[in-house]
Amino acid sequence: MEPILELLSDNCLYSTKDMAAMLDMTEEEIEEKIKSYKDDGILLGCQAIIDHDKTDGEHVCAFIELKVNPQPDRGFDRIAENIYRYPEVRSLYLMSSSGYDLLVTIEGSTMKEIAYFVARKLAPIEGVVSTSTHFVLKKYKSKGIIHRNQRLDERENCN
């Protein structure tokens, strides 16, 4: 992978000044390469990783496995397009698993909100055969970043 993309992948908060110093380039060269990556559709966006356990708001994440019947004319693409248009959908992958076809990541405020989304929006999509929802109980690592929880779990404190 190209060095600028590697840096952005590791930490999207690096400034062009920081990257220029790390890569022995000028800020203008960095800015030009980043613009080129965006224009070519290589760099799709940069996102911060937030430890929602340390914020005041409620946050729930779930993985939903979908078994689907591919469409004769477009395979899995048409169903995927119907799914990824929902703002609740954070990611969507076609999988090689024999147990399910699509893996969807959903985020919301409550488990009930996610359950309603699955029941009212995902499950009724034409071609969806079945769904299986898995709620995330605790995140230990996301996108290469370890979530360091300062609070000790009571079970870890047993003597």
VENHUJO-V636788 format. One record per run of one state. SS is the DSSP state (h for helix, s for strand, l for the rest). FROM is the first residue (numbers start at 1). TO is the last residue. Records with the same first field share a line. If there is no record, write none. Layout:
BEGIN
SS=FROM-TO, FROM-TO
END
This chain:
BEGIN
l=1-2, 11-15, 24-26, 40-51, 55-59, 69-70, 72-74, 76-76, 85-88, 95-101, 109-110, 123-127, 136-140, 143-144, 147-153, 158-159
h=3-10, 16-23, 27-39, 52-54, 77-84, 111-122, 154-157
s=60-68, 71-71, 75-75, 89-94, 102-108, 128-135, 141-142, 145-146
END
